Amino acid sequence: MNLTYWLVGLPTDITTLAYMFLLTLLVNLIAFFFSQFLAALCSSSQVALALFPILFMFLSNFAGFTIQLDNVQSFWVWAPYVSFPRWAYEGLVYVTFTQKKPEAYEILLEYFSFSGWNPIYSVYILLPYMLLVNLMVLWALQPPKSRIRRYASKSMDPRLNRVSRSSSRASSMAMGMDSFANAKSSSIANR
């Protein structure tokens, strides 16, 4: 939050400011962890950078401002529930516009379907959401459990192939020397 917050005339009491800072912190952390999850899940940074704007637009569009919650099509009814910005926007808008003149902003809250919201619900929803995204990051960072993938990743590593080829050459050379020594000793014995 910056100087604009106070210049616009938004509520400046300590509880509203603390709530604003808390929700802003939670949303920033969730976005950071979500970006980590995306980076850990994708095969390269180019893929992650290509997917990020698509997912960001999806989450932003279903937050309640671009598409009002009452206007969401029946097929997309699940989307506002998984959009973490929605819960922050709802809490921030409700706290901001009900502090000064609640009767003047009731129409605005009804327009966005934010009326009747308890601001603490946003915190109760965003904290487990942050934990869930953290667990998803942890899952994405785990090494593969499949033996097939491990074998494929080892056999595709050129350093391991070089070592295994050189060790197989050394063992075949040793076997060749043994057979040469055996052939020479048998020829000497036959004389």
C-alpha positions in Angstrom: 0.0 0.0 0.0 1.3 3.4 -0.8 0.5 7.1 -0.6 -2.5 6.8 -2.9 -4.3 4.9 -0.1 -4.4 7.9 2.1 -4.9 10.4 -0.7 -8.1 8.7 -1.9 -9.6 8.9 1.6 -9.9 5.2 2.4 -10.3 4.3 6.1 -7.2 4.8 8.2 -8.1 3.2 11.5 -5.6 0.7 12.8 -7.8 -2.4 12.5 -8.6 -1.7 8.9 -5.0 -1.0 8.0 -3.9 -4.2 9.8 -6.5 -6.1 7.9 -5.4 -4.6 4.6 -1.8 -5.4 5.3 -2.6 -8.9 6.3 -4.7 -9.7 3.2 -2.1 -8.1 1.0 0.6 -10.2 2.6 -1.4 -13.4 2.2 -2.2 -12.7 -1.4 1.5 -11.9 -2.2 2.6 -15.1 -0.5 0.1 -17.3 -2.2 1.0 -15.7 -5.6 4.7 -16.4 -4.8 4.1 -20.0 -3.8 1.9 -20.5 -6.8 4.7 -19.2 -9.1 7.1 -21.6 -7.4 4.7 -24.5 -8.0 4.4 -23.6 -11.6 8.2 -23.3 -12.0 8.7 -26.7 -10.2 6.1 -28.4 -12.3 7.2 -27.2 -15.7 10.0 -28.7 -17.7 11.7 -25.3 -18.5 11.4 -21.7 -17.7 10.0 -20.9 -21.1 7.0 -23.2 -20.5 6.5 -21.7 -17.0 6.6 -18.2 -18.4 4.1 -19.1 -21.1 1.7 -20.7 -18.7 1.9 -18.0 -16.0 -0.1 -15.3 -17.8 -2.8 -17.7 -18.8 -3.3 -18.9 -15.2 -3.0 -15.3 -13.9 -5.7 -14.1 -16.2 -7.9 -17.0 -15.3 -7.6 -16.3 -11.5 -8.1 -12.5 -12.1 -11.1 -12.9 -14.3 -13.0 -15.0 -11.8 -12.1 -12.8 -8.8 -15.4 -10.9 -9.0 -14.6 -7.6 -10.7 -14.2 -8.6 -14.4 -17.0 -11.1 -14.3 -19.5 -10.5 -11.5 -20.2 -13.6 -9.4 -23.9 -13.6 -10.3 -23.0 -13.6 -14.1 -20.7 -16.6 -14.1 -22.0 -19.3 -16.4 -23.1 -22.6 -14.9 -20.1 -24.5 -16.5 -17.7 -22.1 -14.8 -19.4 -21.9 -11.4 -16.4 -23.7 -9.7 -13.9 -21.1 -11.0 -14.5 -18.3 -8.5 -14.1 -20.8 -5.6 -10.5 -21.7 -6.7 -9.5 -18.1 -7.5 -7.6 -16.9 -4.5 -7.7 -13.2 -5.5 -11.5 -13.4 -5.2 -11.4 -14.0 -1.5 -8.9 -11.1 -0.9 -10.9 -8.7 -3.2 -14.1 -9.5 -1.4 -12.6 -8.9 2.0 -10.8 -5.7 1.0 -13.8 -4.2 -0.8 -16.2 -5.1 2.1 -13.9 -3.6 4.7 -13.0 -0.5 2.7 -16.5 0.5 1.7 -18.5 -0.4 4.9 -16.3 1.6 7.3 -17.2 5.1 6.2 -20.7 5.1 4.8 -22.2 1.6 4.6 -25.5 2.8 3.3 -23.9 4.7 0.4 -21.9 1.7 -0.8 -24.5 -1.1 -0.2 -25.5 -0.9 -3.9 -21.8 -1.4 -4.9 -21.5 -4.4 -2.7 -24.7 -5.9 -4.0 -23.5 -5.3 -7.6 -20.4 -7.3 -7.1 -22.2 -9.9 -4.9 -20.0 -9.0 -1.9 -22.8 -7.9 0.5 -23.2 -9.8 3.7 -19.6 -10.9 3.8 -17.7 -11.3 7.0 -14.1 -10.0 6.4 -12.6 -12.6 8.7 -13.8 -15.3 6.3 -11.2 -14.1 3.8 -8.4 -14.8 6.2 -9.9 -18.2 7.1 -10.0 -19.1 3.5 -6.6 -17.7 2.4 -4.6 -19.3 5.2 -5.5 -22.9 4.2 -5.2 -21.9 0.6 -1.6 -20.8 1.2 -0.9 -24.1 3.1 -2.3 -26.1 0.2 -0.2 -24.3 -2.4 2.9 -24.8 -0.2 2.1 -28.6 -0.1 1.7 -28.5 -3.9 5.2 -26.9 -4.2 6.6 -29.6 -2.0 5.0 -32.3 -4.0 6.3 -30.8 -7.3 9.8 -30.6 -6.0 9.9 -34.3 -5.0 12.1 -36.6 -7.1 10.3 -39.1 -9.4 9.3 -42.3 -7.6 9.0 -44.5 -10.7 11.9 -46.8 -11.4 11.2 -46.3 -15.1 11.7 -42.6 -14.9 14.8 -43.0 -12.8 16.3 -45.5 -15.2 15.4 -43.3 -18.2 16.9 -40.3 -16.6 20.1 -42.2 -15.7 20.5 -43.8 -19.1 19.9 -40.4 -20.8 22.6 -38.7 -18.8 25.7 -38.5 -21.1 28.1 -38.4 -18.2 26.8 -41.7 -16.9 26.9 -43.3 -20.4 30.5 -42.2 -20.8 31.5 -43.8 -17.5 29.6 -47.0 -18.2 31.1 -47.3 -21.7 34.6 -46.7 -20.4 34.1 -49.2 -17.6 32.7 -51.8 -20.1 35.6 -51.1 -22.4 38.0 -51.7 -19.5 36.3 -54.9 -18.5 36.3 -56.2 -22.1 40.0 -55.3 -22.5 40.7 -57.2 -19.3 38.8 -60.1 -20.6 40.7 -59.9 -23.9 44.0 -59.8 -22.1 43.0 -62.9 -20.0 42.0 -64.8 -23.1 45.3 -63.7 -24.8 47.3 -64.8 -21.8 45.4 -68.1 -21.8 46.0 -68.7 -25.5 49.7 -67.8 -25.2 50.2 -70.1 -22.2 48.4 -73.0 -24.0 50.6 -72.5 -27.1 53.7 -72.6 -25.0 52.5 -75.7 -23.2 51.8 -77.4 -26.5 55.4 -77.0 -27.7 
